[in-house]
């Protein structure tokens, strides 16, 4: 079977095999190296893919950045708005008891105050007053609503329904968290000697005067209206002055008034106030509708009010006092002619903080005189306050009232109140 | 004039809506123009307590103080400058001690001015020229058992980091609200307090 060709081919074949064996071994090594490289590359690729995946999870896309930029822009809008909206106010709850009536819990008032301000140019201020009545109903009143235009550093134009600037109690001290006693001094409430509010325009502000400071408020307004009564439709008498910011001027004459305050040194303020104008009877009490309809022709009467007030703060001591008198002239014509009448009231109050405790003692005396003896009252009030915070105050007070025998003005009473200014 | 009515269900949502608006406010504003901190502290301490218990700066945010001070400008007859000064004082003092000048006072080569000058510029608004305190609760330096009975290290810490005395209407801000005071300034003003009011 061995041929020459076979012999011829066998040699080279053997040689090729001999040569090829090392080459085959070399190729295997290259293959292994390549394979290793590929494996490494695969691992690196997997690592890159994993990193990329993780990166996608934690990094922001262009869309994300755009959304963020929009949110930042929106947030910036609120950082410096031209309009500010702000709410403050006060509320109080309490308990009262007296010799002639059973004790009861009460809600004095809830009085939110709203401020809408456009930069340092104008501010709208408004205070509402919610009160719970004895029968469970709710009184709602607009205590004041004004647009305050800041004309310059020394003058602000105040237009709308404003707290009367006659004296200090009504415009500065009536909020329950400010008043150091649970009640207002007699004569400073509704139908008292001191006007409550008015509707018109005011110029208010302050200015330095030498080494002293001053403040002022001058106004023109619709003025008050009068209540009268009669028992026989022949003889009439004035019952009271309703000075609570009427949105009409039935007597057709405006009232002009104001207050000037002087602060000769730090801690002391002295104020003089007054107003003059006309007023007319618009309400008859306990009278038939026929007589009421005739009141449109009531003549105007002179209306004058004047006051004096002071306040002094020195460390833990606070002293203040106030006098106000309102005078109504007589009228001979109309449905309800009568002589004139005067209402006057004054109080003096001392308060002392027992530092470093949170207790405060208060003592106040008031003398209120009206044309009706049943309303006249002399009152002592002694009170002890506990200040949970400067604006959260518990008040305990006892009133010694000296009025007409058997009348509410003569009934001594306990008063407890928790007041919160917010 | 007051009128009586029973609240209807229509009034309640309106009222609650208004109440909600009260908290939807911004954080800062570029008005009014800045005032003077020290003058503001003086005006605040000399006027606010005459009518009501004094309200500490930290009771309100910066934007709430703006509307509050403009309200008080009208009520109390403050001038525009006085109201800007008080606003600057309140806005600068209503942050927590940790977020304002509570950082340690910087070292220096000496007090920049005398202790008396520092006291009259930075401290007098609340502590008073006689050191007895202007506001209720501000401690009396002249009392034998008052603040000056404490050691220097404690008082320097109080001045540097701020401190609230019992009954005081607000905490004294770090460095009295003057972040420029350095270590020597604080030492100088403490020396002035001891020399002038110490027993």
HADDOCK unambig.tbl for C-alpha pairs under 7 A between the chains (distance, minus, plus):
assign (segid A and resid 78 and name CA) (segid B and resid 26 and name CA) 4.71 0.50 0.50
assign (segid A and resid 78 and name CA) (segid B and resid 27 and name CA) 6.82 0.50 0.50
assign (segid A and resid 79 and name CA) (segid B and resid 26 and name CA) 5.39 0.50 0.50
assign (segid A and resid 79 and name CA) (segid B and resid 27 and name CA) 5.19 0.50 0.50
assign (segid A and resid 79 and name CA) (segid B and resid 28 and name CA) 5.10 0.50 0.50
assign (segid A and resid 79 and name CA) (segid B and resid 29 and name CA) 6.32 0.50 0.50
assign (segid A and resid 80 and name CA) (segid B and resid 26 and name CA) 6.86 0.50 0.50
assign (segid A and resid 80 and name CA) (segid B and resid 28 and name CA) 5.42 0.50 0.50
assign (segid A and resid 80 and name CA) (segid B and resid 29 and name CA) 4.05 0.50 0.50
assign (segid A and resid 80 and name CA) (segid B and resid 30 and name CA) 6.07 0.50 0.50
assign (segid A and resid 81 and name CA) (segid B and resid 26 and name CA) 6.75 0.50 0.50
assign (segid A and resid 81 and name CA) (segid B and resid 29 and name CA) 6.24 0.50 0.50
assign (segid A and resid 84 and name CA) (segid B and resid 25 and name CA) 6.49 0.50 0.50
assign (segid A and resid 85 and name CA) (segid B and resid 21 and name CA) 6.89 0.50 0.50
assign (segid A and resid 85 and name CA) (segid B and resid 22 and name CA) 5.98 0.50 0.50
assign (segid A and resid 85 and name CA) (segid B and resid 25 and name CA) 6.00 0.50 0.50
assign (segid A and resid 86 and name CA) (segid B and resid 22 and name CA) 4.88 0.50 0.50
assign (segid A and resid 86 and name CA) (segid B and resid 64 and name CA) 6.52 0.50 0.50
assign (segid A and resid 86 and name CA) (segid B and resid 67 and name CA) 6.66 0.50 0.50
assign (segid A and resid 87 and name CA) (segid B and resid 22 and name CA) 4.70 0.50 0.50
assign (segid A and resid 115 and name CA) (segid B and resid 67 and name CA) 6.73 0.50 0.50
assign (segid A and resid 117 and name CA) (segid B and resid 67 and name CA) 6.86 0.50 0.50
assign (segid A and resid 119 and name CA) (segid B and resid 31 and name CA) 6.31 0.50 0.50
assign (segid A and resid 120 and name CA) (segid B and resid 31 and name CA) 6.56 0.50 0.50
assign (segid A and resid 120 and name CA) (segid B and resid 32 and name CA) 5.85 0.50 0.50
assign (segid A and resid 137 and name CA) (segid B and resid 5 and name CA) 6.79 0.50 0.50
assign (segid A and resid 137 and name CA) (segid B and resid 6 and name CA) 5.32 0.50 0.50
assign (segid A and resid 138 and name CA) (segid B and resid 4 and name CA) 6.57 0.50 0.50
assign (segid A and resid 138 and name CA) (segid B and resid 5 and name CA) 5.91 0.50 0.50
assign (segid A and resid 138 and name CA) (segid B and resid 6 and name CA) 5.22 0.50 0.50
assign (segid A and resid 138 and name CA) (segid B and resid 7 and name CA) 6.44 0.50 0.50
assign (segid A and resid 139 and name CA) (segid B and resid 3 and name CA) 6.41 0.50 0.50
assign (segid A and resid 139 and name CA) (segid B and resid 4 and name CA) 4.66 0.50 0.50
assign (segid A and resid 139 and name CA) (segid B and resid 5 and name CA) 5.90 0.50 0.50
assign (segid A and resid 140 and name CA) (segid B and resid 2 and name CA) 6.94 0.50 0.50
assign (segid A and resid 140 and name CA) (segid B and resid 3 and name CA) 6.41 0.50 0.50
assign (segid A and resid 140 and name CA) (segid B and resid 4 and name CA) 6.32 0.50 0.50
assign (segid A and resid 140 and name CA) (segid B and resid 5 and name CA) 6.86 0.50 0.50
assign (segid A and resid 141 and name CA) (segid B and resid 2 and name CA) 5.07 0.50 0.50
assign (segid A and resid 141 and name CA) (segid B and resid 3 and name CA) 6.42 0.50 0.50
assign (segid A and resid 153 and name CA) (segid B and resid 79 and name CA) 5.32 0.50 0.50
assign (segid A and resid 153 and name CA) (segid B and resid 80 and name CA) 4.06 0.50 0.50
assign (segid A and resid 153 and name CA) (segid B and resid 81 and name CA) 6.57 0.50 0.50
assign (segid A and resid 154 and name CA) (segid B and resid 79 and name CA) 5.26 0.50 0.50
assign (segid A and resid 154 and name CA) (segid B and resid 80 and name CA) 6.49 0.50 0.50
assign (segid A and resid 172 and name CA) (segid B and resid 75 and name CA) 6.98 0.50 0.50
assign (segid A and resid 173 and name CA) (segid B and resid 51 and name CA) 6.72 0.50 0.50
assign (segid A and resid 178 and name CA) (segid B and resid 52 and name CA) 5.09 0.50 0.50
assign (segid A and resid 204 and name CA) (segid B and resid 74 and name CA) 6.72 0.50 0.50
assign (segid A and resid 204 and name CA) (segid B and resid 77 and name CA) 6.61 0.50 0.50
assign (segid A and resid 205 and name CA) (segid B and resid 74 and name CA) 6.65 0.50 0.50
assign (segid A and resid 205 and name CA) (segid B and resid 77 and name CA) 4.47 0.50 0.50
assign (segid A and resid 205 and name CA) (segid B and resid 78 and name CA) 6.35 0.50 0.50
assign (segid A and resid 205 and name CA) (segid B and resid 79 and name CA) 6.43 0.50 0.50
assign (segid A and resid 206 and name CA) (segid B and resid 77 and name CA) 4.76 0.50 0.50
assign (segid A and resid 206 and name CA) (segid B and resid 78 and name CA) 5.48 0.50 0.50
assign (segid A and resid 206 and name CA) (segid B and resid 79 and name CA) 5.31 0.50 0.50
assign (segid A and resid 207 and name CA) (segid B and resid 79 and name CA) 6.20 0.50 0.50
assign (segid A and resid 215 and name CA) (segid B and resid 77 and name CA) 4.82 0.50 0.50
assign (segid A and resid 216 and name CA) (segid B and resid 77 and name CA) 6.61 0.50 0.50
assign (segid A and resid 244 and name CA) (segid B and resid 1 and name CA) 5.26 0.50 0.50
assign (segid A and resid 245 and name CA) (segid B and resid 1 and name CA) 6.33 0.50 0.50
assign (segid A and resid 246 and name CA) (segid B and resid 1 and name CA) 6.45 0.50 0.50
assign (segid A and resid 266 and name CA) (segid B and resid 46 and name CA) 5.50 0.50 0.50
assign (segid A and resid 267 and name CA) (segid B and resid 46 and name CA) 5.83 0.50 0.50
assign (segid A and resid 267 and name CA) (segid B and resid 47 and name CA) 6.46 0.50 0.50
assign (segid A and resid 267 and name CA) (segid B and resid 50 and name CA) 6.36 0.50 0.50
assign (segid A and resid 311 and name CA) (segid B and resid 50 and name CA) 6.63 0.50 0.50
assign (segid A and resid 312 and name CA) (segid B and resid 50 and name CA) 6.45 0.50 0.50
assign (segid A and resid 313 and name CA) (segid B and resid 49 and name CA) 6.91 0.50 0.50
assign (segid A and resid 313 and name CA) (segid B and resid 50 and name CA) 5.20 0.50 0.50
assign (segid A and resid 315 and name CA) (segid B and resid 134 and name CA) 5.56 0.50 0.50
assign (segid A and resid 315 and name CA) (segid B and resid 135 and name CA) 4.97 0.50 0.50
assign (segid A and resid 315 and name CA) (segid B and resid 136 and name CA) 4.81 0.50 0.50
assign (segid A and resid 316 and name CA) (segid B and resid 136 and name CA) 4.84 0.50 0.50
assign (segid A and resid 355 and name CA) (segid B and resid 137 and name CA) 6.39 0.50 0.50
assign (segid A and resid 355 and name CA) (segid B and resid 167 and name CA) 6.30 0.50 0.50
assign (segid A and resid 356 and name CA) (segid B and resid 137 and name CA) 6.50 0.50 0.50
assign (segid A and resid 356 and name CA) (segid B and resid 166 and name CA) 5.86 0.50 0.50
assign (segid A and resid 356 and name CA) (segid B and resid 167 and name CA) 4.97 0.50 0.50
assign (segid A and resid 357 and name CA) (segid B and resid 167 and name CA) 6.52 0.50 0.50
assign (segid A and resid 358 and name CA) (segid B and resid 167 and name CA) 6.77 0.50 0.50
assign (segid A and resid 390 and name CA) (segid B and resid 53 and name CA) 5.40 0.50 0.50
assign (segid A and resid 390 and name CA) (segid B and resid 54 and name CA) 6.48 0.50 0.50
assign (segid A and resid 390 and name CA) (segid B and resid 55 and name CA) 6.29 0.50 0.50
